[in-house]
Protein backbone atom coordinates (compact mmCIF):
# COMPACT_ATOMS: atom_id res chain seq x y z
CA UNK A 1 0.00 0.00 0.00
CA UNK A 2 1.33 3.41 -0.94
CA UNK A 3 0.93 6.59 1.07
CA UNK A 4 0.37 8.91 -1.88
CA UNK A 5 -2.38 10.46 -3.96
CA UNK A 6 -4.15 9.09 -7.01
CA UNK A 7 -1.59 10.29 -9.55
CA UNK A 8 1.28 9.27 -7.26
CA UNK A 9 -0.09 5.73 -7.27
CA UNK A 10 -0.21 5.70 -11.06
CA UNK A 11 3.34 7.05 -11.29
CA UNK A 12 4.61 4.39 -8.87
CA UNK A 13 2.96 1.74 -11.06
CA UNK A 14 4.63 3.26 -14.13
CA UNK A 15 8.01 3.02 -12.39
CA UNK A 16 7.34 -0.65 -11.63
CA UNK A 17 6.27 -1.30 -15.23
CA UNK A 18 9.66 0.08 -16.30
CA UNK A 19 11.18 -2.57 -13.98
CA UNK A 20 9.30 -5.37 -15.73
CA UNK A 21 5.95 -5.48 -13.93
CA UNK A 22 2.68 -5.92 -15.85
CA UNK A 23 -0.71 -4.36 -15.20
CA UNK A 24 -3.43 -6.87 -14.39
CA UNK A 25 -6.12 -4.25 -13.79
CA UNK A 26 -6.94 -1.15 -15.78
CA UNK A 27 -5.58 1.94 -14.00
CA UNK A 28 -8.76 3.93 -14.75
CA UNK A 29 -11.35 1.24 -13.95
CA UNK A 30 -14.81 2.11 -12.69
CA UNK A 31 -17.00 5.13 -13.17
CA UNK A 32 -15.42 7.34 -10.49
CA UNK A 33 -13.40 10.09 -12.15
CA UNK A 34 -9.73 10.58 -11.17
CA UNK A 35 -10.46 14.00 -9.65
CA UNK A 36 -13.38 12.69 -7.57
CA UNK A 37 -11.65 10.09 -5.42
CA UNK A 38 -8.30 9.99 -3.64
CA UNK A 39 -8.22 6.18 -3.86
CA UNK A 40 -6.90 3.99 -6.65
CA UNK A 41 -5.88 0.35 -6.47
CA UNK A 42 -3.92 -1.14 -9.36
CA UNK A 43 -3.07 -4.84 -9.55
CA UNK A 44 0.32 -5.68 -11.03
CA UNK A 45 2.51 -8.76 -11.32
CA UNK A 46 6.22 -9.29 -11.80
CA UNK A 47 7.05 -9.96 -15.43
CA UNK A 48 10.25 -10.83 -17.24
CA UNK A 49 10.71 -7.71 -19.38
CA UNK A 50 9.15 -4.37 -20.22
CA UNK A 51 5.52 -4.87 -21.22
CA UNK A 52 4.82 -2.12 -23.75
CA UNK A 53 1.04 -2.55 -23.50
CA UNK A 54 1.21 -1.94 -19.74
CA UNK A 55 3.52 1.02 -20.25
CA UNK A 56 1.23 2.64 -22.83
CA UNK A 57 -1.81 2.04 -20.64
CA UNK A 58 -0.27 3.53 -17.50
CA UNK A 59 1.17 6.53 -19.36
CA UNK A 60 -2.24 7.28 -20.88
CA UNK A 61 -3.87 6.86 -17.46
CA UNK A 62 -1.46 9.37 -15.89
CA UNK A 63 -2.13 11.85 -18.68
CA UNK A 64 -5.90 11.44 -18.30
CA UNK A 65 -5.78 11.75 -14.50
CA UNK A 66 -3.68 14.91 -14.75
CA UNK A 67 -6.19 16.44 -17.21
CA UNK A 68 -9.05 15.73 -14.80
CA UNK A 69 -7.09 17.13 -11.85
CA UNK A 70 -6.17 20.28 -13.80
CA UNK A 71 -9.85 20.85 -14.61
CA UNK A 72 -11.07 20.35 -11.05
CA UNK A 73 -9.24 19.38 -7.85
CA UNK A 74 -10.42 16.52 -5.67
CA UNK A 75 -12.81 17.95 -3.07
CA UNK A 76 -12.11 17.79 0.65
CA UNK A 77 -14.61 15.00 1.28
CA UNK A 78 -16.08 14.15 4.67
CA UNK A 79 -14.90 10.94 6.32
CA UNK A 80 -18.22 9.27 5.46
CA UNK A 81 -17.76 10.03 1.75
CA UNK A 82 -14.13 8.85 1.91
CA UNK A 83 -15.37 5.59 3.45
CA UNK A 84 -17.79 5.21 0.53
CA UNK A 85 -14.92 5.68 -1.95
CA UNK A 86 -12.85 3.08 -0.08
CA UNK A 87 -15.71 0.60 -0.27
CA UNK A 88 -16.15 1.24 -4.00
CA UNK A 89 -12.42 0.75 -4.64
CA UNK A 90 -12.34 -2.43 -2.54
CA UNK A 91 -15.42 -3.90 -4.20
CA UNK A 92 -14.14 -3.26 -7.71
CA UNK A 93 -10.77 -4.81 -6.85
CA UNK A 94 -12.39 -7.84 -5.22
CA UNK A 95 -14.39 -8.44 -8.41
CA UNK A 96 -11.27 -7.88 -10.52
CA UNK A 97 -9.29 -10.44 -8.52
CA UNK A 98 -12.10 -12.97 -8.88
CA UNK A 99 -12.18 -12.36 -12.64
CA UNK A 100 -8.39 -12.71 -12.92
CA UNK A 101 -8.54 -16.07 -11.15
CA UNK A 102 -10.88 -17.39 -13.84
CA UNK A 103 -8.84 -16.17 -16.82
LINFENBEL-V919759 format. One record per backbone hydrogen bond with DSSP energy under -0.5 kcal/mol. CO is the residue of the C=O (numbers start at 1). NH is the residue of the N-H. E is the energy in kcal/mol with one decimal. If there is no record, write none. Layout:
[[CO:NH:E] [CO:NH:E]]
This chain:
[[2:4:-0.9] [5:9:-2.2] [6:10:-1.8] [7:11:-2.5] [8:12:-2.2] [9:13:-2.2] [10:14:-2.3] [11:15:-2.2] [12:16:-1.9] [13:17:-2.5] [14:18:-2.1] [15:19:-0.7] [16:19:-0.6] [16:21:-2.3] [17:20:-1.9] [20:47:-1.1] [22:45:-2.0] [26:29:-1.4] [31:33:-0.6] [33:36:-2.1] [33:37:-1.1] [42:44:-0.5] [43:24:-3.6] [43:25:-1.3] [45:22:-2.9] [50:52:-0.8] [51:55:-2.3] [52:56:-2.7] [53:57:-2.3] [54:58:-2.6] [55:59:-2.4] [56:60:-2.3] [57:61:-2.0] [58:62:-2.3] [59:63:-2.2] [60:64:-2.5] [61:65:-2.8] [62:66:-2.5] [63:67:-1.9] [64:68:-2.3] [65:69:-2.5] [66:70:-2.3] [67:71:-1.6] [68:72:-2.1] [75:77:-1.5] [78:82:-2.4] [79:83:-2.4] [80:84:-1.9] [81:85:-2.2] [82:86:-2.2] [83:87:-2.4] [84:88:-2.4] [85:89:-2.5] [86:90:-2.7] [87:91:-2.8] [88:92:-2.4] [89:93:-2.2] [90:94:-2.7] [91:95:-2.2] [92:96:-2.2] [93:97:-2.8] [94:98:-2.1] [95:99:-2.2] [96:100:-2.7] [97:101:-1.9] [98:102:-0.8] [99:102:-0.9] [100:103:-1.3]]
